[in-house]
Amino acid sequence: MKKLFIIFLACWLSACGYHLRGAGQSTVKFKKVYLAGATGALRDGFDEVLKLSSARLAQSPKGADLQVRVLKENLRRRSVSLNFSGRSNEFELNYRVEFQLVGAGKVPLAAGKPVQIIREYFNDQQEILAKNNEEAVIRREIYQQAVRTILERAQTQMQASAK
């Protein structure tokens, strides 16, 4: 009876569209991506997103299917609201990256519109350590979302230029 319940639960979860966070996002069509001018955090984001597919970061632009040249990158943290004692209740993380895309054979793609991602989170003064960890997780997710957006734009522009 227990085994039957587990099989039923597994079938039900797969039928309802449930999937683990980050699963099924390997839509990258590139084999090698060269990244220039990025911070370590953005490079780590590229590495994590590309691990979901067969693509890898290239050490040099030679042989890369796509080159991403980061022109400007900025992550700002600001206080959104204060409590009665003057401490921040809520923070906003604002990430903006300007980049240029170059296809295989040094073919420049259309200039990339900057990617901007804004996230807010509540700062509970009673659980300082947990909130620092939450901010680190949010930052990692911001970088991963930026990478996915850049790769999707590159793929779209490469398909448009091939037509």
C-alpha positions, 0 to 999 in steps of 0.5 A: 500500500505504501509503495502504491501511494508513492507511485501515485504521488510521483505520477501526480506530481509529474502530471501537474507540471511540478519541477525542481527549481532551476530544472528544465532551463537548459535552452542554450544552443551554444557549445562554447561561450566566451565571457570578457569583462565580467565580475566573478559573481557574473562569471559564476552565474554563467558557469551555473547556467551553462552547466544545465546544458552542454555549453561551457565557458571558453578560455579564449575567444577562438572557437567560441560560438558566442562572445559576451563582452560586459561593458558596465556592471552595477549592483546597488543595494538601497533601503526602501523602508525604515522601522520606528528605530531607524533601521531598515525594514526592507532593502532593494537590490538593483542590478544592471549590466550593459553588454555587447554580443559577438557571434561566431567568426567575430560577427557583431550582433545587434547592440544589446539593450541593458539588462536590469533586474530589481528585487526587494526583500524584507529585513527582519531585525530578529534574524540577522544571520538568516537575512544575510543568507537570504540576500546572498541567495537573491544575489545569486538568483539575480546573476542567473536571471541576467545570464539567462536573459543575455543568452536568450537575447543572443539566441534570438539575435543569432536566429534573426541574423541567420534568416 
